[in-house]
């Protein structure tokens, strides 16, 4: 596992974009899975800028949403497909037919989960998955608990996660409490994993993950120790709790 500490959010974002761009340059038909939320915004904006200034070509790239809120429509401004479209898709030359999201409008959500899993497998899995981390150590929306789901599934969000996400909604009670999300299997099956973390509030989760080197469902991020190509990019604030050997 490679750990890179950058000075600030911008430097962290730029480094993540450079690594992602390299995957696309090496494989113009790359299949990616991208996250949403405040952390990846800088990376997505940098990728869009690289398309304009360096001709980074998305024409044959496929991108899968990591998750989507249950109960929001695909064009809802708080939805996750909308997010990726807003920050990336509409700024690059990607074919929108190659952009995918769980069908949360399907009345049979279990069927929608199975179809998403099948689609990922049909595409051959991910060449790169870009992950963030929750304060409680969740990845995608795989919440800490006694067990983790292997494939795409409906997840009940933890109270802490709902609280964190409520800042994006005008009314706190409008914050979704469930999401359809990737399971652990396609994450670990990705050829390359890139984890980006910024801010002091994620420091304790990062410390538990990197220093304990234990694999437990109580800390879903710990499952990344099972993968042989993980790059962790932190800003200095996220790294404040780490032992000196990481700095």
Secondary structure, 3 states (H helix, E strand, C coil): CEEEEECCHHHHHHHHHHHHHHHHHHCCCCEEEECCCCCCHHHHHHHHHHHHHHCCCCCCCEEEECEEECCCCCCCCCCHHHHHHHHCHHHCCCCHHHEECCCCCCCCHHHHHHHHHHHHHHCCCCCEEEECCCCCCCECCECCCCCCCCCCEEEECCHHHHHHHHHHCCCHHHCCCEEEECCHHHHHHCCEEEEEECCHHHHHHHHHHHHHCCCECCEHHHHHHHCCCEEEEEECCCCCCCCHHHC
